[in-house]
Structures are given as C-alpha cells and as structure tokens.
Amino acid sequence: MIDKLLSPDYIFESSWEVCNKVGGIYTVLSSRAKTLQDRMQDRIIFVGPDFWKEKESPYFKEDKSLFADWQWEAKEQGLKVRAGRWTVPGEPIAILVDFEPLFERKNEIYGWLWEHYQVDSLHAYGDYDEASMFSYGAALVVESFYHHYLSAKQKVVYHANEWMCGLGALYINNRLPAVATVFTTHATSIGRSIAGNQKPLYDYLFAYNGDQMAQELNMQSKHSIEKQTALHVDCFTTVSDITARECVELLDKPVDVVLPNGFDDSFVPKGAAFTRKRKAARKRLLEVANALLGETLDDDTLIVSTSGRYEFRNKGIDVFVEAMNRLLRDKELKKKVVAFIEVPGWVGEPRKDLQERLSSGGKAEGALEVPMITHWLHNMSHDQVLGMMKYYDMHNRPEDHVKVIFLPCYLDGNDGIVNMTYYDLVLGNDLCIYPSYYEPWGYTPLEAVAFRVPCVTTDLAGFGLWANSVFGHVGELADGVKVIHRTDYNYSEVADAIKDAVADFSAMTAQQVEAVRKKAGALSKKALWSEFIKYYDQAYDIALRKAEARMKKD
C-alpha cells in the first residue's frame, strides 16, 4: 500500500520575482498562487524583495494589521519588512524585505557561506551581491516568523527559486533543520551562459564539466551557489526534462522531481468577450502596421509574432528573422503577412511621427522613415534585430508580401503606440512562433495556445517536448502546436520549417483554421495548474520526509 503523501501546514516561497515583474518566474509564481492559496488559506506566504520602499507598488497591497505583533518584533530584530497581499488572482500573503542594510555584513555572510557550504563568492559581480543579500534577508524573515508563530509540530516547507535564493535555502537548512527545503532551478546559470556565448550546448552536454565551464565563462560564484544549494536541499527540482539533463551534467545532481510550469486561464476571456477582444487586437495591430508602412493591409492579412526576452540566439529571434526573409520569396505563400517581434529592447521613446499618423486616422501617404520599428532605440545602429534586417536588405517595401515590425517595448498598455497589454494583444495573432534554442520551459507558447492561437516551437523547449509527449508524436500544425526538431547545428533547416509552416497556414481554409485553433485551446487545458500541482505535492512530500528523518536522528 502506498503511503499517503505528506502535505505542508505552511509553505514559504521566496523569489526575486515575488511582487516584482521581471520575467517568466513571475508568471510561474503569480499564476500558481491561486491554486495554492485556495488550498492553504493564507498558509502560503511569498517572500520578495522590497524595491518600492515608500512608493506604491502596482503588485503589492500593504496591510499593517497583518501579523502586526510579529512585524513589530521583526523591526526590533533589525529587519525591515512589509506584509500585505500580492495583487494577483487569489491575493496570497506576501512579505517584502528591504535587504539594503545587509550589505554592510556582506563579507561576514559570505564567510559563513564558505565555512559551512564551500560556496565561492570571491568572483562575485553584477547582480550576485544584490541577489544574495535579498536571499539572506528572506531567510532571516522566515526564521523570525517561524520562531514567533510556529514550531517543529507544524510541517513547514521553504521553497527557493533560482540561484538567487540559494543562500537563503542553505541558511534555513542550517538554522532550522525542522523546515523542509525545496529548490527549483528554472534554468541552470551555466547552461544559459554556455548557450548565450554561442557554444554548442546539447551535443557536448555529456562532455562539459560545470565547474570548469564556470571558470571559463567567469560564472564561478553563481554556479557555486546553485550547485551547493542543489546538493544540500531536501528536494531539488527543475521545470522540464530538458533542464533536468543539464542539472545532471552541469551541477552533478539529478533532480528529485520535474515541476512543469502550469497556467491559470482565469484571464482568458470567454465567449463573446473573446471574439470582441480578438477583433480589437487585430484592428490595433493592423492600424499600427498601416500607419508605419503607409499601406492598407486588411483583416485577411496573416498576423504572426514572436515575443519574450531579448536573448537574440537563445529565444530564436535570429532564426525568426531568417525565416521571414526566406518567406519573402516563397511562391506557396497565399496571403500577405505582417510579422511582429514583441521583444523589449533598449527603448528610447515612442515615435512622434507614428503617433501623429495614428491619431489623425487619415490614409497615410507612403511609409515612414525606418518602417521596421515602432519606438526609437538608444542603440539603433547596434541593435541585433535591426542589424540583421539591414544585412538582409529587409526594408518593408510596398511590393514585399511579408513585413517585419519590431515592437521593442514592454507591452504594459502604456507604451505610447499600441497601448494594449500583451494578453490583450496576443489573441489577435493568427500564428505565434517561438523557435527557441535555449528554453527550459517556454511560457510564451503556452500563453499563445491558452488564447487559442496555434504556435510553432522547438523540441529544445521544455513545452515543445511536453506537447510531443501529450500528442504521442511530433506536433504538427494540425495539432495546434508544431514542434520543430532543433539541434546545435540545424539553424537553416529550422528557418525553412518555419517558413513552410507559415506558408501552409496561409493556405488553410477557415474551417481548417478553426479546427487548429480548437486543438490549441484543448492542449492548454492539459497544462492548467490544477493538472500540474500534483508534481509540487510530490516535491513537498520528498522534502518533508527528509526533514522528518533528520529530526528523528537528532
């Protein structure tokens, strides 16, 4: 008979991205929060960095009455904390910690870390110090809270995300042995660095030595904290099978559980609202394109896009531009295409000439100067997207059936040109394309299919591999997700496969497109948090059993 899984009475989860919208981890935590909050009823507590101090945070609502007696005690202990609610579905409790005062103890903290866990902080640079001080501060907060309200009677889990929270996990491991520790690496720092430095990651993964590569790429400190945390926590996890392989080879530690990233579809509009929003998104995207290009592209135009962080090679932005360039000469293309690259660059300001055209609403005479970009950049002459388009002589000429437009700003609804949020815009696409080279999971394709937009991804993305496993075969357009086989060396074939996918899609009938959209939406339902939370239950169980065994020994 299988033992019942142990489940926590309290969970503390720390991340640099709690109430701090930076990247994909924000989406992981904020979308999962409701599922855990429904179950734990305020016994899931997120710990994040306090950047806002006295300013009003858009993601956090302070509540001075929450744990008021403990807040007062924490202050007495020299901790600067604010308790309140994270303004996401479920409104879970969040405690923000001001870690700046800890900088003066930095050397002492790093000394302790070396003495107990042999973590090399000597080569620290960039964000290492900041992340470490936050991580230490987060652990002090949990230690203080634990001593105030809890004891070894309760089953408590401390869940740390990414190398940035490793120091805190090790501190808890050392100082609160009754607390079970879970560590999730969303991408190994050294794997991302190998990929980002144009080195082949996958064919040589078996031959790379993580410690040696960390030295070569000047990543010793980040790699060291990540590796030691992985080795010492009660349960080590990552987000996909592909990153699990990295962990074995580069961190010398197999993961205990894979925790795939789920999705909360509560903000996907339903029924008539969906149709209305899709129309509004398409209308806006075509208005911007027409104003920029001086054209009259109609609703029959195929709207495709890619988006994500500006990692030119890792996110496959390079191969997307390549594919659109090849599509320009493709005889099979049945429709005009406007392709958006929605990737935040070093943005200067929205274009005044484009704003004027959009507000006048009249028919534009000819394209604007530089009809490839919606906002001016600080580094126009050194930008990788613009550089590649210039190299290929892609200038969005009137005779071109494929137009590529770079939207280089964060789509928060206030960018000055589109003025719609990413989620309000994504559902306007016909097809989304994410040809990633390095992508531990891949939220962008999951978000696309949740909004019933079919997409193209690769089997180097965790999501692509997962989609293949659900289908039981390599995903094709007809499945709602086309999964292209990608290796270290088949860039050209990937570009051709994308080009062909867009051409094939352009030839589909309205009925075929509707069927594909339905399939995309159906796949997303299999990735809801309600489906994936069971993997977290396994991780909590593993960690709690280890903590229990440790306490029995003592």
WOMO-V519129 format. One record per residue. PHI is phi in whole degrees, 0 to 359 (none if undefined). Layout:
BEGIN
{{PHI} {PHI}}
END
This chain:
BEGIN
{{none} {281} {297} {292} {296} {286} {236} {286} {277} {223} {234} {251} {235} {248} {199} {300} {256} {286} {54} {214} {281} {244} {204} {294} {294} {303} {294} {304} {290} {290} {279} {280} {306} {296} {300} {286} {296} {301} {276} {266} {48} {71} {256} {253} {234} {270} {239} {225} {280} {261} {268} {272} {48} {275} {289} {278} {270} {288} {250} {218} {243} {289} {223} {293} {277} {287} {50} {303} {294} {292} {303} {293} {295} {300} {298} {300} {277} {88} {266} {259} {232} {226} {253} {178} {237} {278} {278} {230} {310} {96} {39} {289} {289} {228} {243} {258} {242} {272} {264} {305} {301} {282} {302} {289} {258} {309} {296} {295} {295} {294} {297} {300} {295} {291} {299} {270} {229} {52} {277} {272} {258} {293} {264} {295} {203} {62} {271} {297} {297} {299} {298} {294} {294} {297} {300} {294} {300} {298} {293} {297} {298} {294} {300} {297} {298} {301} {294} {283} {247} {240} {203} {295} {293} {273} {271} {240} {245} {247} {248} {254} {250} {70} {304} {299} {250} {297} {302} {296} {297} {291} {297} {297} {305} {278} {265} {233} {300} {284} {273} {278} {251} {237} {232} {244} {262} {274} {190} {292} {298} {282} {297} {299} {291} {300} {296} {292} {265} {64} {266} {291} {270} {277} {297} {253} {305} {296} {264} {286} {254} {304} {297} {294} {294} {298} {293} {297} {260} {58} {238} {306} {291} {297} {296} {296} {294} {294} {294} {293} {295} {303} {286} {257} {288} {285} {216} {256} {224} {216} {257} {201} {296} {292} {283} {300} {296} {300} {299} {298} {282} {260} {251} {57} {212} {290} {283} {277} {212} {264} {249} {296} {278} {268} {213} {249} {265} {295} {260} {274} {296} {248} {53} {297} {296} {297} {300} {296} {293} {298} {299} {297} {294} {297} {300} {293} {298} {288} {299} {296} {299} {295} {295} {289} {266} {66} {237} {231} {293} {259} {291} {280} {295} {280} {259} {238} {205} {230} {203} {133} {286} {280} {248} {305} {272} {303} {271} {74} {295} {300} {285} {294} {298} {304} {296} {294} {296} {290} {296} {306} {252} {274} {287} {276} {292} {259} {222} {286} {234} {241} {249} {260} {252} {259} {226} {296} {255} {276} {281} {268} {209} {294} {289} {297} {297} {287} {300} {298} {298} {294} {284} {284} {67} {282} {288} {279} {263} {74} {287} {287} {296} {49} {279} {247} {216} {265} {230} {286} {254} {289} {234} {311} {282} {245} {283} {290} {295} {297} {298} {291} {295} {294} {303} {270} {59} {266} {239} {50} {288} {307} {281} {287} {278} {239} {246} {247} {237} {268} {252} {270} {234} {285} {276} {253} {96} {231} {274} {92} {237} {280} {55} {225} {283} {304} {293} {281} {261} {300} {287} {279} {285} {271} {208} {248} {231} {227} {273} {301} {264} {232} {205} {308} {237} {117} {287} {301} {293} {295} {296} {301} {291} {298} {266} {61} {256} {298} {217} {243} {221} {232} {273} {265} {258} {305} {297} {298} {297} {297} {301} {302} {291} {291} {290} {79} {199} {290} {300} {241} {309} {298} {276} {99} {223} {266} {251} {272} {287} {233} {232} {295} {235} {252} {312} {295} {295} {297} {300} {295} {295} {294} {305} {295} {298} {294} {297} {299} {297} {293} {265} {288} {282} {301} {293} {297} {298} {298} {296} {294} {297} {298} {298} {300} {298} {295} {297} {298} {295} {281} {248} {289} {300} {300} {275} {265} {294} {299} {290} {294} {301} {296} {296} {299} {298} {302} {295} {295} {294} {294} {296} {298} {297} {296} {292} {294} {300} {291}}
END
